[in-house]
Structure formats: structure tokens, C-alpha cells
Amino acid sequence: MAKKTIITVATTGAWPKKENNPNVPMTPAEIADDVYDCWQAGAAVAHLHMRDDEGNGTMSTEKFCETVNLLHGKYPDCDIVLNLTTSGDLNATDETRQAHLKDLRPEMGSFDCGSMNWLNSSLFLNPPKFLEELGRNMQEWNVKPEIEVFDPGMIANAAYYLKKGVLKAPLHFQMCMGCANGIPGSMKNLVFMKETMESLCPGSTWSCFGVGHCAMEMLYGAVAMGGHIRVGMEDNVMYAKGRLAGSNRQFVERAVRVIREYGNEPATPAEAREILGLA
């Protein structure tokens, strides 16, 4: 049988607005419709951020609940795995970053495994106290962490939290490549990240995305190296150089083609649940 590759679609993120690309979904209704469209195209997981009424990133539990309820109410056949962010607003508190997980109990949530400078302009803070609280709450709420790592030191942090019991094996990593102030996106660096993960956290699964000019290299590289992939307008509003993306579905459809050209098959949500230990 062909190997199954999970496609995660990151539809919205906290940054791009309509002036960056008019096709970015922003409202709960737009996001719900977009997730369904991407599920039909082959995405097995949807990584969701919310926006406030001005289009800025928000951790509003109300917005998360509205979006999830719209998706399930309007599209009851959609069995996509929902992965809700815990880092959609740099001004959020430790409490507001987790409240929606407690209320909605999604199958997955993001766990950003360390602090960093962000885009040469601000601080993305994930202090130990917060991470330990988040990890233990995720276990209590039965939410699987997607461990987002922006450099190899964050993989070492995950190994520490695994040993301490804050995280529980098997872990699932998202290699975030090419973000400003994070590890640059190159094949050499992706190999290093994968080898670091395998050394420190054996038995883990992993996915990858590349921001900007490294997006295609990371897409092809992750598939070739046996990983899973993430695509979507959170990471890139351009489909190709000088060409705005027409939709998130366009990114998913390309990912499906790449996976099949390699000889793999895109995982269904049910298959993704089995691979990730959610079933």
C-alpha cells in the first residue's frame, strides 16, 4: 500500500489581511467554508486561528466556538481533524491562550515549545510556567499537542517536558522553517531538525512547512524524507513568485499532486487519526 501523508491546512494565521491577499478567510463563516473546501480537496487536519472584527489575531473563545459550530452545523459530513492555535495574539494571557481548548476540547492544539524574537519586531513568549501548565491541561482535556519548533533548541525543550511528564509520547512535531528569527528553511537544516528529533524524541511523527521562498523546497523535502506537510495562507499568501494564491484549496490541491507524484497518497482524516494516535 502507498504511504499515507497527512496534509494540514493553515487557513488564516494571525497576520495576513485582505490587503495582502483578498482571498484570506477572516470571519468565522469564511473560515468554516474554507476548511470544508480544503477537506474536500484532501486536507486531513485544519490548523485554525481567529481574527477580531478589525482583522487582527485574537484568542477569543467566542470566535473559536462560532467557527467550530458553523463548520459542524453546516457541514456535518466533514470529519477533518481540528487543531486550534494557542498563539494567535501576542497580547493574550496564559488563560486566554487556553480557554477555547477547555471549552471545545479539539483533537489537537498547538504547543510552541520555547520563546523567541518574532519577525525582528516583538517577543513571542512561551515561558516554562506556561508550557508546563498548557501541557498538563492538554493531557487532562485529551487534546494532543502539535509541538511547533522554530529551532533545534525547542526540540530539546520537548524532550525535557517529555521526561518530566508535561508531554506524553508519542509526540508530533511541526517543523516551522524559514520564519524570521527561526531556523532558515533549507534541506540541510530540515535534515538536522529531523535527526535532532529522532535522537531526542524517538518514535515521534513530524510535519513541516516553509515560509516564503523556501516553501516549495520544504514541501518536496518533507515528502521525500517521510514527513507530513502543512500548507496554507498562514504561511504564504503567494502561490508562486509574483502570483497571489487564489484560495487555500489551491495549496492543498498542489500538495495532493506532489504527494501522488512521489508515490504516496494523502491521508484521510481517519488515517491521520490513526497515524497521530488520536483514534
Disulfide bonds with the S-S distance in Angstrom:
none
